[in-house]
Amino acid sequence: MEKKLIDVDASMKFNGTSVLEDIKFKIHENEFLVLVGPSGCGKTTMANLLAGLLKPTSGHITIKGEKINPKVHNISIVFQEPSCIPWRTLWDDIIMGLEIKGADQETTEKRAKEVIKLVGLDGFEEYFPKQISGGMKQRVAIARAYATNPDFLLMDEPFGHLDAQTRYLMQIEIMRIWEKEKKTVAYITNNIEEAVYLATRIIVLSKLPAKIKAEYKIDLPRPRDLTGPEFLKLRGEITEQCEVVED
């Protein structure tokens, strides 16, 4: 039986304008949930609510039955834009979350080595951000996010700025990492192919004011064949639901 981690029942307005309207869904432990929808439909607002960076105008968002709070709960976020700190080495960047949480040196070094190996950055520990590619910078962000062993990992279009080939390679990597670590992930994207490739479940948001338009449980075997008939059928159905043209 699936175990609920996060419960969402919320609406959000800005200056009287409804952005998210009566959004209700659950996120289960260890699932890879993907939220998709047309550009400008409020996906990033939804991400900020899930992270506890915003509070809903009405309703609630809870984690383990408590109102979600990044100061209290172990939540990690990977944003679209590279977030490496220019003056810190990759090692120092990756351990930043552990430092903030007050982890001892032995725990910090052990976990840092684990996640550096996990994301394939062995040998680059002393590099600075200016010395590495965009894809590698996102690996650093993912390693930093995983380092604290989060209960919940939120990824807001983390590969949106990457070129097509690097993006595809990063999709393969994030699946490899997820299958090994099995963290609970909410992933935001407007790329339907990416959503079907990654998700265990997809929630489709409508245009503003955003409502939940459809939900799909994705049972396709992994690694997923982007040219397989079932994959293409799902991609087509979800694209129609999203009212968008794919990237």
LINMO-V677933 format. One record per pair of residues at least 4 apart in sequence whose C-alpha atoms are under 8 Angstrom apart, sorted by the first residue. I is the first residue (numbers start at 1). J is the second residue. D is the distance in Angstrom with one decimal. If there is no record, write none. Layout:
I_J_D ; I_J_D
This chain:
2_28_6.2 ; 2_29_7.2 ; 3_28_5.4 ; 3_29_5.7 ; 4_26_6.6 ; 4_27_6.0 ; 4_28_4.3 ; 4_29_6.1 ; 4_64_7.7 ; 5_26_7.5 ; 5_27_5.8 ; 5_28_5.1 ; 5_29_5.5 ; 5_63_5.6 ; 5_64_5.4 ; 6_26_5.6 ; 6_27_5.0 ; 6_28_6.8 ; 6_61_7.1 ; 6_62_5.5 ; 6_63_4.4 ; 6_64_6.4 ; 6_65_7.7 ; 7_24_7.8 ; 7_25_6.3 ; 7_26_4.6 ; 7_27_6.6 ; 7_60_7.9 ; 7_61_5.7 ; 7_62_5.3 ; 7_63_6.6 ; 7_65_7.8 ; 8_23_6.9 ; 8_24_5.2 ; 8_25_5.2 ; 8_26_6.0 ; 8_60_6.2 ; 8_61_4.6 ; 8_62_6.7 ; 9_22_6.7 ; 9_23_5.6 ; 9_24_4.4 ; 9_25_6.8 ; 9_59_5.5 ; 9_60_5.4 ; 9_61_6.3 ; 10_20_7.7 ; 10_21_7.2 ; 10_22_5.6 ; 10_23_5.3 ; 10_24_6.6 ; 10_56_6.0 ; 10_57_7.5 ; 10_58_5.7 ; 10_59_4.2 ; 10_60_5.4 ; 10_61_6.9 ; 11_18_7.8 ; 11_19_7.7 ; 11_20_5.0 ; 11_21_4.7 ; 11_22_5.1 ; 11_23_6.2 ; 11_56_5.9 ; 11_57_5.9 ; 11_58_5.4 ; 11_59_6.4 ; 12_18_6.1 ; 12_19_5.6 ; 12_20_4.9 ; 12_21_6.6 ; 12_56_5.2 ; 12_57_4.8 ; 12_58_6.8 ; 13_17_5.2 ; 13_18_4.3 ; 13_19_5.4 ; 13_20_7.0 ; 13_56_8.0 ; 13_57_6.1 ; 14_18_6.6 ; 14_19_7.1 ; 18_208_7.6 ; 18_209_5.5 ; 19_41_7.4 ; 19_42_6.1 ; 19_208_5.9 ; 19_209_4.7 ; 19_210_6.0 ; 20_42_6.6 ; 20_46_7.7 ; 20_208_7.3 ; 20_209_5.5 ; 20_210_4.7 ; 20_211_6.4 ; 21_209_6.1 ; 21_210_5.9 ; 21_211_5.5 ; 22_211_6.6 ; 23_211_5.9 ; 23_212_6.3 ; 24_212_7.7 ; 27_31_7.3 ; 27_33_7.1 ; 27_184_7.9 ; 27_186_7.9 ; 28_184_7.2 ; 29_183_7.5 ; 29_184_5.3 ; 30_182_5.2 ; 30_183_5.0 ; 30_184_4.1 ; 30_185_7.2 ; 31_182_7.6 ; 31_183_7.3 ; 31_184_5.2 ; 31_185_6.3 ; 31_200_6.3 ; 31_201_7.8 ; 32_184_6.2 ; 32_185_4.8 ; 32_186_6.1 ; 32_187_7.3 ; 32_198_7.3 ; 32_199_5.3 ; 32_200_5.2 ; 32_201_6.7 ; 33_185_6.0 ; 33_186_4.8 ; 33_187_6.1 ; 33_199_5.7 ; 33_200_6.1 ; 33_201_5.0 ; 33_202_5.9 ; 33_203_7.6 ; 34_186_5.8 ; 34_187_4.6 ; 34_188_5.8 ; 34_189_7.3 ; 34_195_6.1 ; 34_198_7.7 ; 34_199_5.7 ; 34_200_7.9 ; 34_201_6.3 ; 34_202_4.8 ; 34_203_6.3 ; 35_43_7.4 ; 35_186_7.3 ; 35_187_6.2 ; 35_188_5.0 ; 35_189_6.4 ; 35_195_7.9 ; 35_202_5.9 ; 35_203_5.0 ; 35_204_6.1 ; 35_205_7.2 ; 36_43_7.4 ; 36_188_6.2 ; 36_189_5.3 ; 36_190_5.2 ; 36_191_7.5 ; 36_192_7.2 ; 36_195_7.3 ; 36_202_7.2 ; 36_203_6.3 ; 36_204_5.1 ; 36_205_6.1 ; 36_242_7.4 ; 37_41_6.4 ; 37_43_7.2 ; 37_189_7.5 ; 37_190_5.7 ; 37_204_5.6 ; 37_205_4.8 ; 37_206_6.1 ; 37_207_7.4 ; 37_242_5.1 ; 37_243_7.8 ; 37_244_7.7 ; 38_190_6.2 ; 38_205_7.6 ; 38_206_7.1 ; 38_207_6.4 ; 38_242_5.8 ; 38_243_6.5 ; 38_244_5.5 ; 39_190_6.7 ; 39_244_8.0 ; 40_207_7.6 ; 40_208_7.6 ; 41_205_7.2 ; 41_206_6.7 ; 41_207_5.0 ; 41_208_5.1 ; 41_209_7.1 ; 41_210_5.8 ; 42_46_6.2 ; 42_208_7.2 ; 42_210_6.6 ; 43_47_6.2 ; 43_188_6.7 ; 43_189_8.0 ; 43_205_8.0 ; 44_48_6.2 ; 44_156_6.9 ; 44_188_7.6 ; 45_49_6.3 ; 45_54_7.9 ; 46_50_6.2 ; 47_51_6.2 ; 47_154_7.3 ; 47_156_6.6 ; 47_188_7.3 ; 48_52_6.2 ; 48_53_5.1 ; 48_54_5.6 ; 49_53_5.9 ; 49_54_4.9 ; 49_55_6.0 ; 49_56_6.7 ; 49_61_7.6 ; 50_61_7.0 ; 50_68_7.5 ; 50_154_7.8 ; 51_68_7.4 ; 51_69_7.5 ; 51_70_6.6 ; 51_75_7.0 ; 51_77_7.5 ; 51_154_7.0 ; 52_68_5.5 ; 52_69_5.1 ; 52_70_5.8 ; 53_69_7.9 ; 53_70_7.4 ; 56_60_6.7 ; 56_61_7.9 ; 60_67_7.0 ; 61_67_5.9 ; 61_68_6.1 ; 62_66_4.9 ; 62_67_4.3 ; 62_68_5.0 ; 63_67_6.3 ; 63_68_5.5 ; 68_72_8.0 ; 68_73_7.0 ; 69_73_5.8 ; 70_74_6.7 ; 70_75_6.1 ; 73_151_7.8 ; 74_148_7.7 ; 74_149_7.8 ; 74_150_5.0 ; 74_151_5.5 ; 74_152_6.8 ; 75_150_5.3 ; 75_151_6.1 ; 75_152_5.0 ; 75_153_5.9 ; 75_154_7.6 ; 76_145_5.0 ; 76_146_7.4 ; 76_148_7.9 ; 76_150_6.0 ; 76_152_6.5 ; 76_153_4.9 ; 76_154_6.2 ; 77_145_6.3 ; 77_153_5.9 ; 77_154_4.8 ; 77_155_5.8 ; 77_156_7.7 ; 78_141_6.1 ; 78_142_6.5 ; 78_145_6.8 ; 78_153_7.9 ; 78_154_6.3 ; 78_155_4.7 ; 78_156_6.3 ; 78_158_6.2 ; 79_83_7.4 ; 79_155_6.1 ; 79_156_5.1 ; 79_157_6.6 ; 79_158_5.3 ; 80_155_8.0 ; 80_156_5.9 ; 80_157_5.0 ; 80_158_4.0 ; 80_159_6.2 ; 80_160_6.1 ; 80_161_6.9 ; 81_158_7.1 ; 81_161_7.2 ; 82_134_7.3 ; 82_137_6.1 ; 82_138_6.2 ; 82_141_7.4 ; 83_137_7.7 ; 83_141_6.7 ; 84_88_7.9 ; 84_93_6.7 ; 84_129_6.3 ; 84_137_6.6 ; 84_140_7.3 ; 84_141_7.0 ; 85_93_6.6 ; 85_129_7.2 ; 86_128_6.6 ; 86_129_5.7 ; 86_130_7.1 ; 87_128_7.1 ; 88_92_5.6 ; 88_93_5.7 ; 88_128_6.4 ; 88_129_7.9 ; 89_93_6.0 ; 89_125_6.7 ; 89_126_5.3 ; 89_127_5.4 ; 89_128_4.6 ; 89_129_7.2 ; 90_94_6.1 ; 90_124_7.0 ; 90_125_5.1 ; 90_126_6.1 ; 90_127_5.9 ; 90_128_6.1 ; 90_129_7.1 ; 90_140_6.7 ; 91_95_6.4 ; 91_112_7.4 ; 91_125_4.8 ; 91_126_6.4 ; 92_96_6.3 ; 93_140_7.6 ; 93_144_7.0 ; 94_112_6.8 ; 94_140_6.4 ; 94_141_7.4 ; 94_143_6.1 ; 94_144_4.2 ; 94_145_8.0 ; 94_147_7.1 ; 95_99_6.2 ; 95_108_6.7 ; 95_112_6.2 ; 95_144_6.5 ; 95_147_7.0 ; 96_100_6.3 ; 96_144_7.3 ; 97_101_6.3 ; 97_144_6.8 ; 97_145_7.8 ; 97_147_7.3 ; 97_148_6.4 ; 98_102_6.2 ; 98_103_5.4 ; 98_108_6.3 ; 98_147_7.0 ; 98_148_5.9 ; 99_103_5.9 ; 99_108_7.7 ; 103_107_6.2 ; 103_108_6.0 ; 104_108_6.1 ; 105_109_6.1 ; 106_110_6.1 ; 107_111_6.1 ; 108_112_5.9 ; 109_113_6.2 ; 110_114_6.4 ; 111_115_6.3 ; 111_147_6.1 ; 112_116_6.0 ; 112_147_6.4 ; 113_117_6.2 ; 114_118_6.1 ; 115_119_6.2 ; 115_143_5.3 ; 115_144_7.9 ; 115_146_6.8 ; 115_147_6.1 ; 116_120_6.1 ; 116_121_5.2 ; 116_122_6.0 ; 116_143_6.3 ; 117_121_6.1 ; 117_122_5.7 ; 118_143_7.7 ; 118_177_6.7 ; 119_139_6.0 ; 119_140_7.8 ; 119_142_7.6 ; 119_143_6.4 ; 119_173_7.5 ; 119_177_7.2 ; 120_139_7.9 ; 121_125_7.1 ; 121_136_7.9 ; 121_139_7.7 ; 121_140_8.0 ; 127_131_6.3 ; 127_132_7.5 ; 128_132_7.2 ; 129_137_6.8 ; 132_136_6.1 ; 132_137_6.8 ; 133_137_6.3 ; 134_138_6.5 ; 134_162_6.9 ; 135_139_6.4 ; 135_162_7.0 ; 135_166_6.4 ; 135_167_7.8 ; 135_170_7.2 ; 136_140_6.3 ; 137_141_6.4 ; 138_142_6.1 ; 138_158_7.3 ; 138_159_7.7 ; 139_143_6.0 ; 140_144_6.1 ; 141_145_6.1 ; 142_146_6.2 ; 143_147_5.9 ; 144_148_7.5 ; 145_149_7.9 ; 145_150_7.4 ; 145_153_7.3 ; 146_150_6.4 ; 146_153_7.9 ; 150_183_7.4 ; 151_183_6.9 ; 151_184_6.7 ; 152_183_6.7 ; 152_184_5.1 ; 152_185_6.1 ; 152_186_7.9 ; 153_183_6.9 ; 153_184_6.1 ; 153_185_4.8 ; 153_186_6.5 ; 154_185_5.8 ; 154_186_5.0 ; 154_187_6.0 ; 155_185_7.4 ; 155_186_6.3 ; 155_187_4.7 ; 155_188_6.1 ; 156_187_6.0 ; 156_188_4.7 ; 156_189_6.9 ; 157_187_7.1 ; 157_188_5.3 ; 157_189_5.0 ; 157_190_7.9 ; 159_167_5.7 ; 159_170_7.4 ; 160_167_7.7 ; 160_189_7.9 ; 162_166_6.1 ; 162_167_5.5 ; 163_167_6.0 ; 164_168_6.2 ; 165_169_6.3 ; 166_170_6.1 ; 167_171_6.2 ; 168_172_6.5 ; 169_173_6.3 ; 170_174_6.0 ; 171_175_6.3 ; 171_194_7.4 ; 171_197_8.0 ; 171_198_7.2 ; 172_176_6.3 ; 173_177_6.2 ; 174_178_6.0 ; 175_179_6.0 ; 175_198_6.7 ; 176_180_6.4 ; 177_181_6.1 ; 177_182_7.9 ; 178_182_5.0 ; 178_183_6.4 ; 189_194_7.7 ; 189_195_7.0 ; 190_246_7.7 ; 191_195_6.3 ; 191_246_6.0 ; 191_247_6.2 ; 192_196_6.3 ; 192_235_6.2 ; 192_238_7.0 ; 192_239_6.3 ; 192_246_6.5 ; 193_197_6.1 ; 193_226_7.7 ; 193_235_6.1 ; 193_246_8.0 ; 194_198_6.2 ; 195_199_5.7 ; 195_202_7.1 ; 196_202_7.7 ; 196_218_7.2 ; 196_231_7.2 ; 196_234_7.3 ; 196_235_6.6 ; 197_224_6.1 ; 197_226_7.3 ; 199_218_6.4 ; 200_217_6.1 ; 200_218_5.0 ; 200_219_6.8 ; 201_215_7.3 ; 201_216_5.6 ; 201_217_4.4 ; 201_218_5.4 ; 202_215_5.6 ; 202_216_5.1 ; 202_217_6.4 ; 202_218_7.4 ; 203_212_6.9 ; 203_213_7.7 ; 203_214_6.1 ; 203_215_4.5 ; 203_216_6.6 ; 204_212_5.9 ; 204_213_5.5 ; 204_214_5.1 ; 204_215_6.1 ; 204_238_7.6 ; 204_241_7.2 ; 204_242_6.5 ; 205_210_5.8 ; 205_211_5.6 ; 205_212_4.7 ; 205_213_5.4 ; 205_214_7.3 ; 205_242_7.0 ; 206_210_4.9 ; 206_211_5.4 ; 206_212_6.3 ; 206_213_5.6 ; 206_241_8.0 ; 206_242_6.5 ; 206_243_8.0 ; 207_211_7.7 ; 213_241_7.3 ; 214_241_7.3 ; 220_224_6.7 ; 220_230_7.8 ; 220_231_7.6 ; 224_231_7.7 ; 225_231_6.9 ; 226_231_6.1 ; 226_232_7.0 ; 227_231_6.7 ; 227_232_6.4 ; 228_232_6.2 ; 229_233_6.0 ; 230_234_6.2 ; 231_235_6.1 ; 232_236_6.1 ; 233_237_6.3 ; 234_238_6.1 ; 235_239_6.0 ; 236_240_6.3 ; 237_241_6.4 ; 238_242_6.1 ; 239_243_6.4 ; 239_244_6.3 ; 239_245_7.2 ; 239_246_7.3 ; 240_244_7.2
